């Protein structure tokens, strides 16, 4: 399992980064992306802590752990600048907390994230066809979510992405150990969104390609 959207005690998750990595490895993960919630008030604090992970090539043998950031409930007009800050601070990849229907995310967040060229637009809710096409053009990965609430629009996201040829990833948005999933569980979630096993394989390849591109940590 490759999962690029998880959280630790550095934001609102339950576990320390290395404990999350250990539990993910036992669950069968090969790549774990830790992308704690940040905004303008916490981005430097989180960077100072999580980027210590980059000092080690292997934290737990058999699993690659990568430090990202999720810009969360940030004003849409700040997303471009905050994306630049996150990259300058050294986060390996940038996720934006998209316009899920489960939370009052500011309208325009999806479009701003795509325009900023973030790596992953998480749980983008009722994303528009135009936004999906722009995500394809800019190489922004759209998320199929395993998380309760955020997953309600997976079918909508999958349908538009398939039509436009936009690339997808599946992530858990894990906050606790029980949120981590197996490949089998991930496949069922993908199928529940109206996709198939080939799509699941493609999603995992998309995630792996992103990590290879931005970190060089994979062969």
Secondary structure, DSSP 8 states (H G I E B T S, - for coil): -EEEEE--TTTT-SS-HHHHHHHHHHHT-SEEEEEEEE-TTTHHHHHHHHGGGGG-S-SBTTBEEEEEEEE-S--GGGHHHHHHHHHHHT-SEEEEE---TTTT--TTHHHHHHHHT-SEEES--S--HHHHHHHHHHT-EEEEE-STTGGGGHHHHHHHHHHHT--EEEE--BSSGGG---HHHHHHHHHHTT--HHHHHHHHHHHHHHHHHHH----
